[in-house]
């Protein structure tokens, strides 16, 4: 799906995913997911099972677990419960190991970077600021509107704004994220992708997507920088 990084090619711009990539929130996600399941009397799942089955749109993930799509009423209950419990548990979460150094190194090398997340925009922006890394990014975009959708349309808009503002072309962009949807979004926008195994998907779920798969963000940045 996402384009492979060709031999000898390098990125001038990284679009970072937030949840599960820069922000190491796996514990909060699994707590919130199981709280959402409990609202409908469903059994809890392990993080390993979550990473095996997770996909977007999120209702499809629930279908994999329930054997059917949730009804509209069930989706509203589960979505509200997830976000309520996630907000409570995520306050204890921190940036992934080494993130500050990687972001500073990329910026110091004269390259640019941004964040595109499906987390709510009004929650994302102050959180990035709270961690003291806002100045590393030329743009931070979160979700505006209902949750549960795909990232592709948002990625196209994100790169369009970047291109208009600074001349960054899609072929100069590498998307670094932890989900198959990050590679799908990169392809839709004409960019490349590197997928990281430390978040919502395990390696088995990411291999075969068509993008390089790495076990550390340092390796992801190295691939973006060197091709």
Secondary structure, 3 states (H helix, E strand, C coil): CCECCCCCCCCCEEEECCECCCEECHHHHHHHHHHHHHHCCCCCCCHHHHHHHCCCCHHHHHHHHHCCCCCHHHHHHHHHHHHHHHHHHHHHCEECCCHHHHHHHHHHCCCEEEEEEEEEHHHHHHHHHHCCCHHHCCEEEEECCCCCCCCHHHHHHHHHHHHHHHCCCHHHEEEEECCHHHHHHHHHHCCEEEEECCCCCCHHHHCCCCCEEECCHHHHHHHHHHC
